[in-house]
């Protein structure tokens, strides 16, 4: 089960890298993004498709362009990641407490 979560986190990381590269170099095409991020063409294309479907980027004749939604996402990214880390730490703490209770019983 955790392998699937790990894969989703890695995919999210790639989408964020692509998003940040688009913001920094817009308009930018798939080939340039692939070179810039040193990622295979098909992975860049997939990330761009997902980001476009979610409204974070839009396609133009010159390449991908970030939307205002991207800036909103990136501006709250640190806070949102910290909230996820806190959630994971809470899960870990509860698991440790449960294991400790079982040992005492």
N, CA, C and O atoms as CSV, one atom per row, in Angstrom:
chain,resi,resn,atom,element,x,y,z
A,1,UNK,N,N,0.823,-1.188,0.000
A,1,UNK,CA,C,0.000,0.000,0.000
A,1,UNK,C,C,0.872,1.258,0.000
A,1,UNK,O,O,0.579,2.216,-0.716
A,2,UNK,N,N,1.927,1.257,0.790
A,2,UNK,CA,C,2.781,2.444,0.848
A,2,UNK,C,C,3.584,2.651,-0.432
A,2,UNK,O,O,3.974,3.776,-0.746
A,3,UNK,N,N,3.829,1.580,-1.166
A,3,UNK,CA,C,4.525,1.738,-2.449
A,3,UNK,C,C,3.718,2.626,-3.387
A,3,UNK,O,O,4.276,3.452,-4.110
A,4,UNK,N,N,2.422,2.450,-3.367
A,4,UNK,CA,C,1.545,3.257,-4.230
A,4,UNK,C,C,1.579,4.726,-3.804
A,4,UNK,O,O,1.611,5.622,-4.649
A,5,UNK,N,N,1.571,4.969,-2.490
A,5,UNK,CA,C,1.656,6.337,-1.973
A,5,UNK,C,C,2.984,6.953,-2.386
A,5,UNK,O,O,3.031,8.109,-2.809
A,6,UNK,N,N,4.059,6.188,-2.266
A,6,UNK,CA,C,5.392,6.676,-2.652
A,6,UNK,C,C,5.416,7.062,-4.135
A,6,UNK,O,O,5.970,8.100,-4.495
A,7,UNK,N,N,4.827,6.245,-4.978
A,7,UNK,CA,C,4.782,6.548,-6.417
A,7,UNK,C,C,4.005,7.839,-6.689
A,7,UNK,O,O,4.400,8.641,-7.535
A,8,UNK,N,N,2.905,8.032,-5.971
A,8,UNK,CA,C,2.113,9.249,-6.142
A,8,UNK,C,C,2.902,10.481,-5.695
A,8,UNK,O,O,2.811,11.538,-6.319
A,9,UNK,N,N,3.669,10.345,-4.621
A,9,UNK,CA,C,4.490,11.463,-4.147
A,9,UNK,C,C,5.571,11.790,-5.166
A,9,UNK,O,O,5.841,12.962,-5.428
A,10,UNK,N,N,6.191,10.766,-5.745
A,10,UNK,CA,C,7.211,10.995,-6.771
A,10,UNK,C,C,6.602,11.659,-8.004
A,10,UNK,O,O,7.229,12.519,-8.623
A,11,UNK,N,N,5.394,11.263,-8.355
A,11,UNK,CA,C,4.704,11.876,-9.489
A,11,UNK,C,C,4.377,13.340,-9.183
A,11,UNK,O,O,4.551,14.211,-10.036
A,12,UNK,N,N,3.908,13.600,-7.971
A,12,UNK,CA,C,3.643,14.970,-7.552
A,12,UNK,C,C,4.914,15.810,-7.623
A,12,UNK,O,O,4.883,16.954,-8.074
A,13,UNK,N,N,6.019,15.244,-7.180
A,13,UNK,CA,C,7.295,15.961,-7.244
A,13,UNK,C,C,7.629,16.350,-8.680
A,13,UNK,O,O,8.062,17.473,-8.939
A,14,UNK,N,N,7.426,15.423,-9.611
A,14,UNK,CA,C,7.703,15.720,-11.017
A,14,UNK,C,C,6.773,16.803,-11.544
A,14,UNK,O,O,7.211,17.710,-12.253
A,15,UNK,N,N,5.494,16.712,-11.203
A,15,UNK,CA,C,4.550,17.741,-11.654
A,15,UNK,C,C,4.953,19.119,-11.125
A,15,UNK,O,O,4.849,20.116,-11.839
A,16,UNK,N,N,5.407,19.172,-9.889
A,16,UNK,CA,C,5.835,20.455,-9.302
A,16,UNK,C,C,7.086,20.971,-10.010
A,16,UNK,O,O,7.195,22.167,-10.279
A,17,UNK,N,N,8.030,20.080,-10.312
A,17,UNK,CA,C,9.234,20.492,-11.046
A,17,UNK,C,C,8.867,21.063,-12.414
A,17,UNK,O,O,9.401,22.091,-12.830
A,18,UNK,N,N,7.965,20.396,-13.097
A,18,UNK,CA,C,7.527,20.862,-14.420
A,18,UNK,C,C,6.824,22.205,-14.280
A,18,UNK,O,O,7.065,23.126,-15.061
A,19,UNK,N,N,5.961,22.311,-13.290
A,19,UNK,CA,C,5.226,23.552,-13.067
A,19,UNK,C,C,6.187,24.715,-12.820
A,19,UNK,O,O,6.035,25.784,-13.411
A,20,UNK,N,N,7.171,24.508,-11.953
A,20,UNK,CA,C,8.144,25.563,-11.649
A,20,UNK,C,C,8.972,25.929,-12.877
A,20,UNK,O,O,9.290,27.101,-13.077
A,21,UNK,N,N,9.320,24.952,-13.693
A,21,UNK,CA,C,10.089,25.219,-14.909
A,21,UNK,C,C,9.257,26.021,-15.904
A,21,UNK,O,O,9.775,26.917,-16.570
A,22,UNK,N,N,7.975,25.702,-16.006
A,22,UNK,CA,C,7.100,26.460,-16.900
A,22,UNK,C,C,7.023,27.912,-16.432
A,22,UNK,O,O,7.123,28.831,-17.244
A,23,UNK,N,N,6.847,28.121,-15.132
A,23,UNK,CA,C,6.778,29.479,-14.594
A,23,UNK,C,C,8.058,30.250,-14.922
A,23,UNK,O,O,8.004,31.412,-15.326
A,24,UNK,N,N,9.198,29.603,-14.746
A,24,UNK,CA,C,10.492,30.274,-14.928
A,24,UNK,C,C,10.857,30.516,-16.391
A,24,UNK,O,O,11.595,31.453,-16.695
A,25,UNK,N,N,10.343,29.675,-17.306
A,25,UNK,CA,C,10.803,29.740,-18.703
A,25,UNK,C,C,9.673,29.876,-19.716
A,25,UNK,O,O,9.889,29.643,-20.905
A,26,UNK,N,N,8.495,30.241,-19.283
A,26,UNK,CA,C,7.349,30.288,-20.202
A,26,UNK,C,C,7.511,31.341,-21.282
A,26,UNK,O,O,8.157,32.364,-21.055
A,27,UNK,N,N,6.951,31.114,-22.423
A,27,UNK,CA,C,6.388,29.841,-22.880
A,27,UNK,C,C,7.512,28.854,-23.181
A,27,UNK,O,O,8.582,29.233,-23.658
A,28,UNK,N,N,7.248,27.586,-22.894
A,28,UNK,CA,C,8.272,26.565,-23.078
A,28,UNK,C,C,7.640,25.294,-23.630
A,28,UNK,O,O,6.552,24.890,-23.222
A,29,UNK,N,N,8.346,24.681,-24.564
A,29,UNK,CA,C,7.868,23.462,-25.190
A,29,UNK,C,C,8.343,22.204,-24.481
A,29,UNK,O,O,9.180,22.251,-23.580
A,30,UNK,N,N,7.791,21.090,-24.908
A,30,UNK,CA,C,8.100,19.797,-24.294
A,30,UNK,C,C,9.577,19.453,-24.427
A,30,UNK,O,O,10.197,19.013,-23.459
A,31,UNK,N,N,10.144,19.645,-25.601
A,31,UNK,CA,C,11.547,19.278,-25.817
A,31,UNK,C,C,12.474,20.090,-24.906
A,31,UNK,O,O,13.404,19.541,-24.316
A,32,UNK,N,N,12.222,21.384,-24.795
A,32,UNK,CA,C,13.051,22.241,-23.947
A,32,UNK,C,C,12.902,21.840,-22.475
A,32,UNK,O,O,13.889,21.794,-21.742
A,33,UNK,N,N,11.679,21.554,-22.048
A,33,UNK,CA,C,11.455,21.098,-20.676
A,33,UNK,C,C,12.185,19.780,-20.416
A,33,UNK,O,O,12.773,19.585,-19.352
A,34,UNK,N,N,12.142,18.898,-21.380
A,34,UNK,CA,C,12.813,17.605,-21.255
A,34,UNK,C,C,14.315,17.792,-21.066
A,34,UNK,O,O,14.928,17.145,-20.217
A,35,UNK,N,N,14.893,18.672,-21.856
A,35,UNK,CA,C,16.325,18.965,-21.730
A,35,UNK,C,C,16.631,19.652,-20.404
A,35,UNK,O,O,17.580,19.285,-19.711
A,36,UNK,N,N,15.833,20.635,-20.062
A,36,UNK,CA,C,16.051,21.434,-18.858
A,36,UNK,C,C,15.977,20.588,-17.588
A,36,UNK,O,O,16.795,20.743,-16.681
A,37,UNK,N,N,14.996,19.697,-17.529
A,37,UNK,CA,C,14.779,18.889,-16.332
A,37,UNK,C,C,15.454,17.522,-16.396
A,37,UNK,O,O,15.434,16.759,-15.429
A,38,UNK,N,N,16.049,17.226,-17.541
A,38,UNK,CA,C,16.707,15.934,-17.750
A,38,UNK,C,C,15.746,14.775,-17.462
A,38,UNK,O,O,16.071,13.817,-16.760
A,39,UNK,N,N,14.559,14.911,-18.036
A,39,UNK,CA,C,13.530,13.880,-17.907
A,39,UNK,C,C,13.099,13.443,-19.303
A,39,UNK,O,O,13.149,14.231,-20.247
A,40,UNK,N,N,12.676,12.188,-19.434
A,40,UNK,CA,C,12.223,11.713,-20.744
A,40,UNK,C,C,11.026,12.512,-21.265
A,40,UNK,O,O,10.186,12.990,-20.503
A,41,UNK,N,N,10.986,12.633,-22.550
A,41,UNK,CA,C,9.939,13.370,-23.258
A,41,UNK,C,C,8.548,12.921,-22.826
A,41,UNK,O,O,7.680,13.751,-22.554
A,42,UNK,N,N,8.331,11.586,-22.761
A,42,UNK,CA,C,6.990,11.073,-22.444
A,42,UNK,C,C,6.548,11.439,-21.032
A,42,UNK,O,O,5.353,11.613,-20.790
A,43,UNK,N,N,7.482,11.559,-20.101
A,43,UNK,CA,C,7.116,11.951,-18.734
A,43,UNK,C,C,6.739,13.429,-18.673
A,43,UNK,O,O,5.804,13.810,-17.970
A,44,UNK,N,N,7.466,14.246,-19.407
A,44,UNK,CA,C,7.135,15.675,-19.480
A,44,UNK,C,C,5.761,15.851,-20.105
A,44,UNK,O,O,4.939,16.620,-19.605
A,45,UNK,N,N,5.514,15.142,-21.191
A,45,UNK,CA,C,4.221,15.245,-21.885
A,45,UNK,C,C,3.083,14.853,-20.944
A,45,UNK,O,O,2.048,15.519,-20.912
A,46,UNK,N,N,3.270,13.773,-20.178
A,46,UNK,CA,C,2.246,13.332,-19.241
A,46,UNK,C,C,1.998,14.400,-18.169
A,46,UNK,O,O,0.849,14.735,-17.881
A,47,UNK,N,N,3.066,14.930,-17.583
A,47,UNK,CA,C,2.917,15.962,-16.552
A,47,UNK,C,C,2.218,17.193,-17.109
A,47,UNK,O,O,1.339,17.756,-16.456
A,48,UNK,N,N,2.599,17.613,-18.304
A,48,UNK,CA,C,1.949,18.771,-18.919
A,48,UNK,C,C,0.463,18.514,-19.140
A,48,UNK,O,O,-0.361,19.401,-18.914
A,49,UNK,N,N,0.118,17.308,-19.579
A,49,UNK,CA,C,-1.285,16.978,-19.820
A,49,UNK,C,C,-2.077,17.043,-18.506
A,49,UNK,O,O,-3.171,17.605,-18.463
A,50,UNK,N,N,-1.521,16.472,-17.447
A,50,UNK,CA,C,-2.200,16.492,-16.146
A,50,UNK,C,C,-2.326,17.928,-15.633
A,50,UNK,O,O,-3.395,18.334,-15.177
A,51,UNK,N,N,-1.239,18.693,-15.708
A,51,UNK,CA,C,-1.266,20.082,-15.238
A,51,UNK,C,C,-2.257,20.925,-16.036
A,51,UNK,O,O,-2.913,21.808,-15.482
A,52,UNK,N,N,-2.365,20.654,-17.325
A,52,UNK,CA,C,-3.340,21.388,-18.147
A,52,UNK,C,C,-4.767,20.996,-17.761
A,52,UNK,O,O,-5.638,21.858,-17.647
A,53,UNK,N,N,-5.007,19.698,-17.561
A,53,UNK,CA,C,-6.345,19.245,-17.155
A,53,UNK,C,C,-6.762,19.849,-15.816
A,53,UNK,O,O,-7.942,20.111,-15.584
A,54,UNK,N,N,-5.779,20.069,-14.936
A,54,UNK,CA,C,-6.064,20.622,-13.610
A,54,UNK,C,C,-6.113,22.150,-13.614
A,54,UNK,O,O,-6.435,22.765,-12.598
A,55,UNK,N,N,-5.794,22.758,-14.753
A,55,UNK,CA,C,-5.880,24.209,-14.887
A,55,UNK,C,C,-4.647,24.975,-14.433
A,55,UNK,O,O,-4.714,26.191,-14.256
A,56,UNK,N,N,-3.516,24.287,-14.240
A,56,UNK,CA,C,-2.297,24.955,-13.794
A,56,UNK,C,C,-1.482,25.540,-14.948
A,56,UNK,O,O,-0.732,26.499,-14.763
A,57,UNK,N,N,-1.632,24.968,-16.111
A,57,UNK,CA,C,-0.956,25.508,-17.295
A,57,UNK,C,C,-1.943,25.507,-18.448
A,57,UNK,O,O,-2.990,24.860,-18.404
A,58,UNK,N,N,-1.576,26.250,-19.478
A,58,UNK,CA,C,-2.353,26.184,-20.716
A,58,UNK,C,C,-1.379,26.139,-21.876
A,58,UNK,O,O,-0.267,26.662,-21.805
A,59,UNK,N,N,-1.819,25.510,-22.926
A,59,UNK,CA,C,-0.993,25.390,-24.117
A,59,UNK,C,C,-1.132,26.655,-24.958
A,59,UNK,O,O,-2.206,27.250,-25.045
A,60,UNK,N,N,-0.030,27.046,-25.569
A,60,UNK,CA,C,-0.056,28.153,-26.516
A,60,UNK,C,C,0.760,27.715,-27.730
A,60,UNK,O,O,1.396,26.661,-27.708
A,61,UNK,N,N,0.741,28.509,-28.768
A,61,UNK,CA,C,1.519,28.189,-29.971
A,61,UNK,C,C,3.003,28.104,-29.651
A,61,UNK,O,O,3.734,27.342,-30.283
A,62,UNK,N,N,3.452,28.882,-28.673
A,62,UNK,CA,C,4.874,28.934,-28.330
A,62,UNK,C,C,5.275,27.935,-27.258
A,62,UNK,O,O,6.465,27.741,-27.012
A,63,UNK,N,N,4.309,27.301,-26.622
A,63,UNK,CA,C,4.607,26.336,-25.568
A,63,UNK,C,C,3.696,26.528,-24.371
A,63,UNK,O,O,2.725,27.282,-24.417
A,64,UNK,N,N,4.032,25.828,-23.301
A,64,UNK,CA,C,3.215,25.869,-22.089
A,64,UNK,C,C,3.370,27.203,-21.371
A,64,UNK,O,O,4.455,27.783,-21.321
A,65,UNK,N,N,2.251,27.673,-20.814
A,65,UNK,CA,C,2.207,28.924,-20.063
A,65,UNK,C,C,1.477,28.652,-18.752
A,65,UNK,O,O,0.455,27.966,-18.733
A,66,UNK,N,N,2.001,29.188,-17.666
A,66,UNK,CA,C,1.370,29.024,-16.357
A,66,UNK,C,C,0.118,29.890,-16.256
A,66,UNK,O,O,0.036,30.964,-16.851
A,67,UNK,N,N,-0.843,29.405,-15.498
A,67,UNK,CA,C,-2.061,30.167,-15.238
A,67,UNK,C,C,-1.969,30.788,-13.842
A,67,UNK,O,O,-1.073,30.437,-13.075
A,68,UNK,N,N,-2.872,31.696,-13.506
A,68,UNK,CA,C,-2.868,32.263,-12.148
A,68,UNK,C,C,-3.005,31.193,-11.060
A,68,UNK,O,O,-2.516,31.370,-9.945
A,69,UNK,N,N,-3.664,30.100,-11.386
A,69,UNK,CA,C,-3.836,29.003,-10.432
A,69,UNK,C,C,-2.473,28.424,-10.008
A,69,UNK,O,O,-2.315,27.947,-8.884
A,70,UNK,N,N,-1.507,28.472,-10.914
A,70,UNK,CA,C,-0.168,27.971,-10.607
A,70,UNK,C,C,0.474,28.792,-9.502
A,70,UNK,O,O,1.047,28.236,-8.565
A,71,UNK,N,N,0.382,30.087,-9.604
A,71,UNK,CA,C,0.970,30.962,-8.579
A,71,UNK,C,C,0.314,30.719,-7.234
A,71,UNK,O,O,0.997,30.694,-6.210
A,72,UNK,N,N,-0.998,30.539,-7.218
A,72,UNK,CA,C,-1.711,30.236,-5.978
A,72,UNK,C,C,-1.190,28.938,-5.368
A,72,UNK,O,O,-0.931,28.863,-4.167
A,73,UNK,N,N,-1.040,27.922,-6.210
A,73,UNK,CA,C,-0.551,26.620,-5.740
A,73,UNK,C,C,0.857,26.745,-5.165
A,73,UNK,O,O,1.128,26.283,-4.057
A,74,UNK,N,N,1.746,27.372,-5.926
A,74,UNK,CA,C,3.135,27.478,-5.491
A,74,UNK,C,C,3.290,28.349,-4.246
A,74,UNK,O,O,4.170,28.099,-3.422
A,75,UNK,N,N,2.449,29.360,-4.103
A,75,UNK,CA,C,2.571,30.232,-2.936
A,75,UNK,C,C,2.159,29.528,-1.642
A,75,UNK,O,O,2.614,29.909,-0.564
A,76,UNK,N,N,1.315,28.521,-1.733
A,76,UNK,CA,C,0.894,27.794,-0.534
A,76,UNK,C,C,1.563,26.420,-0.417
A,76,UNK,O,O,1.249,25.648,0.489
A,77,UNK,N,N,2.475,26.127,-1.325
A,77,UNK,CA,C,3.089,24.793,-1.362
A,77,UNK,C,C,3.803,24.441,-0.061
A,77,UNK,O,O,3.611,23.345,0.467
A,78,UNK,N,N,4.615,25.339,0.459
A,78,UNK,CA,C,5.372,25.052,1.682
A,78,UNK,C,C,4.426,24.741,2.840
A,78,UNK,O,O,4.640,23.783,3.583
A,79,UNK,N,N,3.393,25.546,2.988
A,79,UNK,CA,C,2.404,25.336,4.060
A,79,UNK,C,C,1.691,24.004,3.878
A,79,UNK,O,O,1.495,23.267,4.844
A,80,UNK,N,N,1.304,23.694,2.656
A,80,UNK,CA,C,0.591,22.450,2.379
A,80,UNK,C,C,1.486,21.226,2.616
A,80,UNK,O,O,1.030,20.215,3.149
A,81,UNK,N,N,2.756,21.321,2.218
A,81,UNK,CA,C,3.686,20.214,2.466
A,81,UNK,C,C,3.911,20.018,3.958
A,81,UNK,O,O,3.972,18.885,4.434
A,82,UNK,N,N,4.032,21.105,4.692
A,82,UNK,CA,C,4.196,21.002,6.145
A,82,UNK,C,C,2.990,20.327,6.789
A,82,UNK,O,O,3.151,19.539,7.720
A,83,UNK,N,N,1.788,20.623,6.309
A,83,UNK,CA,C,0.582,19.982,6.833
A,83,UNK,C,C,0.606,18.480,6.566
A,83,UNK,O,O,0.202,17.690,7.419
A,84,UNK,N,N,1.077,18.085,5.384
A,84,UNK,CA,C,1.177,16.656,5.073
A,84,UNK,C,C,2.222,15.972,5.954
A,84,UNK,O,O,2.012,14.851,6.417
A,85,UNK,N,N,3.335,16.643,6.180
A,85,UNK,CA,C,4.385,16.095,7.048
A,85,UNK,C,C,3.837,15.915,8.461
A,85,UNK,O,O,4.085,14.890,9.097
A,86,UNK,N,N,3.100,16.898,8.951
A,86,UNK,CA,C,2.498,16.787,10.283
A,86,UNK,C,C,1.541,15.605,10.354
A,86,UNK,O,O,1.515,14.889,11.355
A,87,UNK,N,N,0.764,15.395,9.315
A,87,UNK,CA,C,-0.156,14.266,9.278
A,87,UNK,C,C,0.608,12.945,9.347
A,87,UNK,O,O,0.240,12.047,10.104
A,88,UNK,N,N,1.667,12.832,8.555
A,88,UNK,CA,C,2.470,11.610,8.574
A,88,UNK,C,C,3.129,11.393,9.935
A,88,UNK,O,O,3.188,10.264,10.423
A,89,UNK,N,N,3.618,12.455,10.541
A,89,UNK,CA,C,4.224,12.331,11.869
A,89,UNK,C,C,3.187,11.911,12.903
A,89,UNK,O,O,3.503,11.155,13.821
A,90,UNK,N,N,1.961,12.390,12.767
A,90,UNK,CA,C,0.882,12.001,13.664
A,90,UNK,C,C,0.577,10.509,13.520
A,90,UNK,O,O,0.368,9.814,14.514
A,91,UNK,N,N,0.554,10.032,12.297
A,91,UNK,CA,C,0.325,8.603,12.041
A,91,UNK,C,C,1.437,7.781,12.679
A,91,UNK,O,O,1.176,6.761,13.316
A,92,UNK,N,N,2.672,8.228,12.508
A,92,UNK,CA,C,3.812,7.517,13.090
A,92,UNK,C,C,3.711,7.488,14.616
A,92,UNK,O,O,3.947,6.454,15.242
A,93,UNK,N,N,3.363,8.619,15.199
A,93,UNK,CA,C,3.259,8.708,16.655
A,93,UNK,C,C,2.168,7.773,17.182
A,93,UNK,O,O,2.378,7.067,18.168
A,94,UNK,N,N,1.013,7.769,16.529
A,94,UNK,CA,C,-0.084,6.893,16.953
A,94,UNK,C,C,0.308,5.428,16.843
A,94,UNK,O,O,-0.039,4.617,17.703
A,95,UNK,N,N,1.035,5.092,15.778
A,95,UNK,CA,C,1.482,3.717,15.592
A,95,UNK,C,C,2.436,3.319,16.712
A,95,UNK,O,O,2.332,2.223,17.263
A,96,UNK,N,N,3.366,4.212,17.047
A,96,UNK,CA,C,4.327,3.948,18.119
A,96,UNK,C,C,3.612,3.797,19.456
A,96,UNK,O,O,3.945,2.913,20.245
A,97,UNK,N,N,2.630,4.658,19.711
A,97,UNK,CA,C,1.873,4.571,20.953
A,97,UNK,C,C,1.108,3.260,21.038
A,97,UNK,O,O,1.052,2.638,22.098
A,98,UNK,N,N,0.520,2.838,19.926
A,98,UNK,CA,C,-0.222,1.575,19.902
A,98,UNK,C,C,0.701,0.389,20.136
A,98,UNK,O,O,0.334,-0.557,20.834
A,99,UNK,N,N,1.882,0.431,19.563
A,99,UNK,CA,C,2.837,-0.660,19.773
A,99,UNK,C,C,3.285,-0.693,21.226
A,99,UNK,O,O,3.443,-1.766,21.807
A,100,UNK,N,N,3.493,0.493,21.819
A,100,UNK,CA,C,3.878,0.571,23.224
A,100,UNK,C,C,2.803,0.022,24.139
A,100,UNK,O,O,3.116,-0.644,25.126
A,101,UNK,N,N,1.537,0.289,23.832
A,101,UNK,CA,C,0.411,-0.218,24.633
A,101,UNK,C,C,0.345,-1.720,24.577
A,101,UNK,O,O,0.082,-2.373,25.587
A,102,UNK,N,N,0.580,-2.272,23.415
A,102,UNK,CA,C,0.525,-3.733,23.261
A,102,UNK,C,C,1.619,-4.414,24.050
A,102,UNK,O,O,1.404,-5.490,24.607
A,103,UNK,N,N,2.807,-3.796,24.109
A,103,UNK,CA,C,3.930,-4.386,24.846
A,103,UNK,C,C,3.651,-4.387,26.339
A,103,UNK,O,O,4.079,-5.297,27.049
A,104,UNK,N,N,2.925,-3.356,26.832
A,104,UNK,CA,C,2.631,-3.250,28.259
A,104,UNK,C,C,1.523,-4.236,28.668
A,104,UNK,O,O,1.448,-4.645,29.827
A,105,UNK,N,N,0.692,-4.601,27.739
A,105,UNK,CA,C,-0.466,-5.465,28.063
A,105,UNK,C,C,-0.109,-6.920,28.182
A,105,UNK,O,O,-0.979,-7.749,28.449
